[in-house]
Amino acid sequence: MNTVPPLWKELSDSADFVCYEHKMNANSLFIGYFKSLTEPEVLQWHILGCLSSNSDISFEDLYPLIPVPEKEISTEWDLIQDKIYRGYVAIQYGLQSHSCMLVNAAALKGRNVSIPETEFTVEGPKESFVESLDVNLNLIRKRVPYPELRIKELTTGSISKSRVAIVYIEGLTNEQYLHTCIQRIEDVQFDQITDTTLLQQMIEDNSNSIFPQTIGTERPDYVAWAVSSGQICVLKDGSPTAFFAPVNLWQFFITYEDYYLPWIIASILRLIRMFSVLFSVFASPLYVAVITYHGQSISPVFLPTIISSRINVPFPPIVEVLIMELVIELLREAGARLPTKIGQTIGIVGGIVLGTAAVEAALTSNFLLIIVALSALASFTTPIFRMSATIRILRFPFIFAAQLWGLLGIFICIIAMVAHLLRLTSLGMPYLVPFYPFRTSDLFDTVIRPPYSKFHHRYSFLRTRKPVRFDREKANTKKDIDE
């Protein structure tokens, strides 16, 4: 390595940092960059080629001749260092100069846009976010070609220096929610921000709650819908997922595919999904409560079946249920951590073999096996993964309460959960809105997905500055075609 400018001494300790001297007239230009971060073709043809062909002009006249749009001149070492770490090439005039020309030559390496991995859909677009922030912003802008779409970029993490983009529509998004989101991201005190999921946990209103207060997604069309509705989207460079807020509880049980289906079919699927959530949470606790305390409430039709299935089981219902629930969770975690093909095999074969063996060994009843299996299947209907994990964990407090006090314990847990949800907020917005506080006008897209003729108003709880989407009367006017 040739002579290194004093400011670049600490960078030269890295093996992938390149610094060399380029003679220009009677003076020298010092060029520094990380070869692991720069694109060789841009460096060779656009930067070095321009320097070689224009060696007889001044440093100031060289700036407009470099055919790279993203370039600047700076004397601030912190900015210079940050740009070099992002793939920029620094050109310094002389050893003692504090002015550097910074030219973007960053290598754009990463995977191409592909289909969603966790939010697969039959209807609708098949594009998903990738790890490049610029590509993700392009996917959003293509879907929202609106002049008021704004992107505010921040930097978080004292070590990672992560680029974070906040996407919203100016003149539509509520400014209070926007300022709250920006302030919380700016106030994040952490050294390494590797993914948006870390930011989600750090800016949520109550980080001690198991209920998520932001919705993460890998689908650009879902983000476009959220932004046009008045919500705020946050993306991070290096993360293939975005999240948006504020949100309410009911949005976690809505999949964006509902908006691609006819409204009657989508509404029925929503009802099935919400019933599945209730079944997943309460099926096992009700089994424990009824078998332990409320045997008289069992119908005479089912009583012989339940007795015959439990006659050889040596454990009380609570132990029986915990064994099966833990087995299901073990299978689920094993299937998720193993490669796809092996994970599917483990899930199917393990479930069949262990379930059959548990019944034959009298460790559990076949009646409970059916309940737990249906409960596990029902938990998969929740479209948002973080809420699906919440539903899985939520069963266990109800199971223990059912063992202690029966149905009374289940009701106590329900009251405690509702009291917690009543206090929960998302960027300051109540979590249970529109049911609490009650908003009649916002009930149209919660349990039931209405036809698009009813979407003439945005949600009032988002307090958007443009609550009207379109003129309902004009939209409902049927125009005859002139013959």
Secondary structure, DSSP 8 states (H G I E B T S, - for coil): -----GGGTTGGGSTTEEEEEEEETTEEEEEEEETTTB-HHIIIIIIIHHHHHTTTS-HHHHGGGS--SSEEEE--HHHHHHHHHTTEEEEEESSS---EEEEE-B---S------SSS--SSS------S-HHHHHHHHHHH---TTEEEEEEEE-TTT-EEEEEEEETTTS-HHHHHHHHHHHHT---S---SHHHHHHHHSS-TT-SS-SSEEES-HHHHHHHHHHT-EEEEETT-S-EEEE---GGGGG--GGGGGS-HHHHHHHHHHHHHHHHHHHHHHHHHHHHHHT-GGGS-TTTHHHHHHHHTT--S-HHHHHHHHHHHHHHHHHHHHHS-HHHHHHHHHHHHHHHHHHHHHTTSS-HHHHHHHHHHHHHHTT-SSHHHHHHHHHHHHHHHHHHHHHTHHHHHHHHHHHHHHHHH-EETTEETTTTBTTB-GGGGGGSSS---GGGTTB--GGGT-S--B-S-HHHHH-------
